Amino acid sequence: MAIRKRGRSGLYSSYFRGLEERPDGSLRWVTREVCLHTADAVTASALDRQLREREAARRASLRARAFARSLMSDPETGPVSIPAATVDHRPKRLRLSDALATAAKYAAIGDTARKVWGKFARAAGVEYMDQVTPECVHEYLAGYSRGHTANNVRGVINRVFSLTLLDSGLDQSPVAKIPTRRKDSDHQRPLSEDEFLRLYAAAPEPWHTASLIAWHTGLREADVFALRWSFIDGDTITTLPRKTARFGRSVQIPIHPQLADALARLPRPNDYVLGQWSPAGRVTSSQRRTLAELFAACDIRSDARGLVKFNSLRDSFITRLDAANIPRHAIRGMVGHTTDDMTDLYSWDLSTARRITALPAPLLPDANGKNNASNLSPSPAN
């Protein structure tokens, strides 16, 4: 057995050879990999040692069963009387009420995840982790009407089970057999230029600057607030979107001159572009309430085309790129979209993507509410 760090997460995995029973009762060697869910080498070694002990006991059990079957089928020895099997509880059992404290030994558990798990533990109707069945979890998730919410809850439950496999004596999380639910089809709609201008003119900070960044980059809300000055090199933003970070591929977005001019006037109290208003690089609940009130005040509402939210500016960006006939592969390189066949394999075409710098720019109001001639569209690139 050996432990190795895997992938971008830096978590250790244990590799070992184990025995597997074929349908005909014979045994074969297989190579196994178990994620230890820790980046600490000492903890990983301890977990690896526990796995090694469990695997040795498992191999001994499989060999004993195979030997017993061979005796029963041997014509010279005849049938062998084997005592009836007794059902014993696992030597390790973990209560649902203790699962969070145990999982926290291996990885950080957020407050929201704690609330989700606490609600599930109270509704499960069992005491120990090994009493939770896939049917039990599936029935619980069926109580959530929205697919997106059900998938988030499923992820929390599965994470707690996966982190506590060694402590609960389980071989697999019962959630692993439950597929994710199809997400709700509701999607945001793009904002028109007139709607954007009304929003931009009425928005207080940080939404005033955040909306202009999203209009010219197509970044999602979380990525706009997480944007750092160190991500900007010359006239290009290079960032790894949070939603698609699992693909391990960053996006490159040329900076429109109008946005470059606005960024040049921003103060720099820290590395976050919106650091003056959001020092932690994320949206607060009060800021999000302000945005919802702002949409209503500007008479920008959801309709048959879709919902209205901050990420509607992302749809506006992509719609404008399509209208400008920028190639689809260049758009994917800027917004992080992939196809089923080319996941993570699309290439950046930054020279073509730079055509976004020639897109028409809205005539932004100045501090006095008047249109500023300096914000007019740049001359189209030759």
C-alpha positions in Angstrom: 0.0 0.0 0.0 1.1 3.6 -0.6 -0.3 7.1 -0.3 0.0 9.8 -2.9 -1.3 13.3 -3.4 -3.8 13.5 -6.2 -4.9 16.4 -8.4 -5.3 20.1 -7.7 -7.0 19.5 -4.3 -3.8 18.1 -2.8 -5.7 15.4 -0.9 -4.0 12.1 -0.3 -5.2 8.8 -1.7 -4.3 5.3 -0.6 -3.4 2.7 -3.2 -3.3 -1.0 -2.5 -4.0 -4.5 -3.9 -7.0 -6.3 -2.6 -8.9 -9.5 -3.2 -12.3 -9.6 -5.0 -14.7 -12.5 -5.1 -15.9 -13.5 -8.6 -19.5 -14.7 -9.1 -18.2 -18.3 -9.3 -16.6 -18.0 -5.9 -13.0 -17.7 -7.0 -10.8 -14.9 -5.9 -8.8 -12.4 -8.0 -6.5 -9.5 -7.2 -7.6 -6.0 -8.0 -6.0 -2.6 -7.5 -8.0 -0.2 -5.3 -7.8 3.5 -4.7 -9.4 5.2 -1.6 -9.4 9.0 -1.2 -8.4 9.8 2.4 -9.9 13.4 2.3 -6.9 15.0 4.0 -3.9 16.9 2.8 -1.9 16.2 6.0 0.7 13.5 5.6 0.6 12.4 9.2 -3.1 12.0 9.2 -3.0 10.3 5.8 -0.4 7.7 7.1 -2.6 6.9 10.1 -5.7 6.4 7.9 -3.6 4.3 5.4 -2.5 2.1 8.3 -6.2 1.6 9.4 -7.1 0.7 5.8 -4.2 -1.8 5.7 -5.4 -3.5 8.8 -9.0 -3.7 7.5 -7.8 -5.0 4.1 -5.7 -7.8 5.8 -8.8 -8.9 7.8 -10.9 -8.8 4.7 -8.4 -11.0 2.7 -8.3 -13.5 5.5 -12.1 -13.7 5.5 -12.3 -14.2 1.8 -9.7 -16.9 1.8 -11.4 -18.7 4.6 -14.7 -18.7 2.8 -13.0 -20.0 -0.4 -11.3 -22.8 1.5 -14.6 -23.8 3.1 -16.2 -24.0 -0.3 -13.4 -26.1 -1.6 -13.8 -28.6 1.2 -17.5 -28.9 0.6 -17.0 -29.6 -3.1 -14.1 -32.1 -2.5 -15.5 -35.7 -3.2 -12.9 -37.3 -0.9 -13.6 -35.2 2.2 -17.4 -34.9 1.6 -19.5 -32.1 2.9 -18.2 -30.2 5.8 -20.5 -28.9 8.5 -20.1 -25.2 8.8 -21.7 -23.4 11.8 -24.5 -21.0 11.0 -23.3 -17.5 10.4 -24.1 -15.0 13.2 -24.9 -11.4 12.6 -22.6 -9.2 14.7 -22.6 -5.4 14.8 -19.6 -3.8 13.2 -16.8 -3.2 15.7 -17.0 0.5 14.7 -20.3 2.3 14.8 -20.8 6.0 14.5 -23.9 7.9 15.6 -25.4 10.4 13.2 -25.3 13.0 16.0 -21.5 12.5 16.2 -20.8 12.5 12.5 -20.1 16.2 12.0 -17.5 16.3 14.8 -15.8 13.2 13.2 -16.0 14.7 9.7 -14.5 17.9 10.9 -11.3 16.0 11.9 -10.6 15.5 8.2 -12.0 18.6 6.5 -13.7 21.9 7.3 -17.5 21.8 7.6 -19.3 25.1 7.0 -22.3 26.4 9.0 -24.7 25.8 6.2 -23.5 22.2 5.8 -24.0 21.7 9.6 -27.6 22.9 9.4 -28.3 20.6 6.4 -26.8 17.6 8.2 -28.6 18.4 11.5 -31.9 18.5 9.7 -31.2 15.2 7.9 -30.0 13.5 11.1 -33.2 14.4 12.9 -35.4 13.2 10.0 -33.6 10.0 9.3 -35.2 8.1 12.2 -32.1 5.9 12.9 -29.2 6.3 15.4 -26.2 4.9 13.6 -24.6 5.7 10.2 -24.6 2.1 9.1 -28.4 2.0 9.5 -28.9 4.7 6.8 -29.9 3.1 3.5 -30.0 4.6 0.0 -33.8 4.3 0.0 -33.9 6.3 3.2 -31.8 9.2 1.7 -33.8 9.0 -1.6 -37.1 9.4 0.3 -35.7 12.3 2.2 -34.4 14.1 -0.9 -37.8 13.6 -2.5 -39.2 16.2 -0.1 -37.3 19.0 -1.8 -39.3 20.3 -4.8 -36.4 22.1 -6.5 -33.8 20.0 -8.1 -31.0 22.4 -7.4 -31.7 22.4 -3.7 -32.0 18.6 -3.6 -28.6 18.2 -5.3 -27.0 20.6 -2.8 -28.5 18.7 0.2 -27.4 15.4 -1.5 -23.9 16.7 -1.8 -23.7 17.7 1.9 -25.0 14.3 3.1 -22.6 12.4 0.8 -19.6 14.5 1.9 -20.2 13.7 5.6 -20.6 10.0 4.8 -17.5 10.0 2.6 -15.4 11.7 5.3 -16.5 9.2 8.0 -16.3 5.9 6.2 -13.4 4.6 8.4 -15.0 5.7 11.6 -18.5 4.4 10.8 -17.2 1.0 9.5 -18.8 1.6 6.1 -17.3 0.6 2.7 -19.4 3.1 0.7 -21.6 6.1 1.2 -25.3 5.2 0.8 -25.7 8.4 -1.2 -23.3 7.2 -3.9 -26.0 5.1 -5.5 -28.4 8.0 -5.8 -28.2 10.0 -9.0 -28.3 13.8 -9.0 -31.7 15.2 -9.9 -32.3 17.1 -13.1 -32.0 20.8 -12.2 -34.9 23.2 -12.7 -35.1 24.7 -16.1 -35.6 28.3 -14.9 -32.8 30.4 -16.3 -32.0 34.1 -16.2 -32.7 36.2 -19.3 -30.3 38.8 -20.8 -30.7 42.5 -20.0 -31.1 45.0 -22.8 -28.7 47.9 -23.0 -31.5 50.2 -21.8 -32.1 48.0 -18.8 -28.4 47.9 -18.1 -28.1 51.7 -18.2 -31.0 52.1 -15.8 -29.4 49.7 -13.4 -25.9 51.2 -13.8 -27.2 54.8 -13.2 -29.2 53.9 -10.1 -26.9 51.3 -8.5 -24.9 52.2 -5.4 -21.5 50.6 -4.9 -20.4 47.8 -5.1 -23.1 47.1 -7.7 -22.3 50.2 -9.7 -18.8 48.9 -10.6 -19.8 45.2 -10.4 -22.5 45.6 -13.1 -20.0 47.3 -15.5 -17.5 44.5 -14.9 -20.1 41.8 -15.6 -21.4 43.6 -18.7 -18.0 43.7 -20.3 -16.6 40.3 -19.1 -19.6 37.9 -18.6 -18.2 36.9 -15.2 -20.7 35.4 -12.7 -21.5 37.3 -9.5 -19.2 35.3 -7.3 -16.3 35.7 -9.8 -16.8 39.4 -10.1 -16.5 39.9 -6.4 -13.6 37.4 -6.2 -11.7 39.2 -9.0 -8.2 40.3 -8.0 -5.8 42.9 -9.4 -3.3 40.1 -9.7 -5.6 38.4 -12.3 -5.2 41.4 -14.6 -2.2 41.4 -16.9 -2.1 44.3 -19.4 -5.4 44.2 -21.3 -6.4 40.7 -20.3 -8.1 39.1 -17.3 -7.1 35.5 -16.5 -9.2 33.8 -13.9 -10.5 30.3 -12.8 -14.3 30.6 -12.5 -15.5 29.0 -9.2 -18.4 27.1 -10.9 -16.2 25.4 -13.4 -13.0 25.1 -11.3 -13.5 21.3 -11.4 -12.4 21.4 -15.0 -9.1 22.9 -14.0 -9.2 25.4 -16.9 -9.0 29.1 -16.5 -10.6 31.7 -18.9 -9.0 34.7 -20.6 -11.1 37.8 -21.2 -9.8 40.8 -23.1 -10.6 44.1 -21.3 -12.9 46.5 -23.1 -11.5 50.1 -23.1 -14.5 51.4 -21.3 -14.0 48.9 -18.5 -10.2 49.6 -18.5 -10.9 53.3 -17.9 -13.3 52.5 -15.0 -10.8 50.1 -13.4 -8.0 52.7 -13.6 -10.1 55.0 -11.4 -10.7 52.5 -8.6 -8.9 52.7 -5.3 -6.7 49.7 -4.3 -7.0 49.1 -0.6 -6.2 45.4 -1.1 -5.8 42.8 -3.9 -9.6 42.6 -4.6 -10.9 44.8 -7.4 -14.0 45.5 -5.3 -12.0 45.5 -2.1 -13.1 48.9 -1.0 -16.7 47.6 -0.6 -16.1 43.9 -0.3 -12.8 43.3 1.6 -13.5 39.5 1.8 -14.1 39.1 -1.9 -17.7 37.9 -1.6 -21.3 39.3 -1.5 -23.0 39.9 1.8 -26.7 39.1 2.4 -27.4 42.9 2.8 -25.7 43.7 -0.5 -27.8 41.0 -2.2 -31.0 42.4 -0.7 -30.0 45.8 -2.1 -29.6 44.3 -5.6 -33.1 42.7 -5.5 -34.6 46.1 -4.4 -32.6 47.8 -7.1 -34.0 45.6 -9.9 -37.5 46.4 -8.7 -36.8 50.1 -8.4 -35.5 50.2 -12.0 -38.6 48.2 -13.2 -36.4 45.3 -14.5 -38.5 42.2 -13.9 -38.6 38.5 -14.7 -40.8 37.6 -17.6 -41.5 34.7 -20.0 -37.9 34.8 -21.3 -36.4 34.0 -17.9 -35.5 35.3 -14.5 -33.8 38.6 -13.7 -30.7 38.4 -11.6 -27.1 39.7 -11.6 -26.0 36.8 -13.8 -28.4 38.2 -16.5 -25.5 40.4 -17.4 -23.6 37.3 -18.3 -26.3 36.4 -20.7 -26.2 39.9 -22.1 -22.5 39.6 -22.7 -22.8 36.3 -24.6 -25.7 37.6 -26.6 -23.7 40.6 -27.7 -20.7 38.4 -28.6 -23.0 36.2 -30.8 -24.4 39.4 -32.4 -20.9 40.5 -33.2 -20.2 37.1 -35.0 -17.3 36.2 -32.7 -16.6 32.5 -33.2 -18.2 30.1 -30.7 -14.9 28.5 -29.7 -13.5 32.0 -28.8 -16.7 32.7 -26.7 -16.2 29.4 -24.9 -12.7 30.4 -24.1 -13.9 33.6 -22.5 -17.0 32.4 -20.5 -15.8 28.9 -19.6 -18.4 26.9 -21.5 -17.6 23.4 -22.7 -19.2 20.8 -25.0 -19.9 17.2 -24.1 -17.3 16.0 -26.6 -14.7 18.7 -26.0 -14.8 19.2 -22.2 -11.6 20.9 -21.1 -10.2 20.6 -24.7 -11.4 23.9 -26.2 -8.6 26.3 -27.1 -8.3 30.0 -26.5 -8.3 32.2 -29.5 -7.2 35.4 -27.8 -6.5 37.2 -31.0 -10.1 36.7 -32.2 -11.4 37.3 -28.7 -9.8 40.7 -28.6 -12.6 41.7 -31.0 -14.7 42.3 -27.9 -12.7 45.5 -27.4 -14.4 46.9 -30.5 -18.0 46.1 -29.3 -20.3 49.1 -29.0 -20.1 50.6 -25.5 -23.1 52.1 -23.8 -23.1 55.8 -23.2 -22.6 55.9 -19.4 -23.9 58.8 -17.3 -21.3 60.8 -15.4 -21.4 61.8 -11.8 -24.0 64.4 -12.6 -26.3 62.0 -14.4 -25.4 63.3 -17.8 -24.1 61.3 -20.7 -20.3 61.3 -20.9 -18.9 61.6 -24.4 -15.6 60.0 -23.3 -17.5 56.8 -22.8 -18.5 56.4 -26.5 -17.6 53.3 -28.4 -14.1 52.9 -29.6 -13.3 52.9 -33.3 -13.6 49.4 -34.7 -10.3 47.5 -35.0 -9.0 47.1 -38.5 
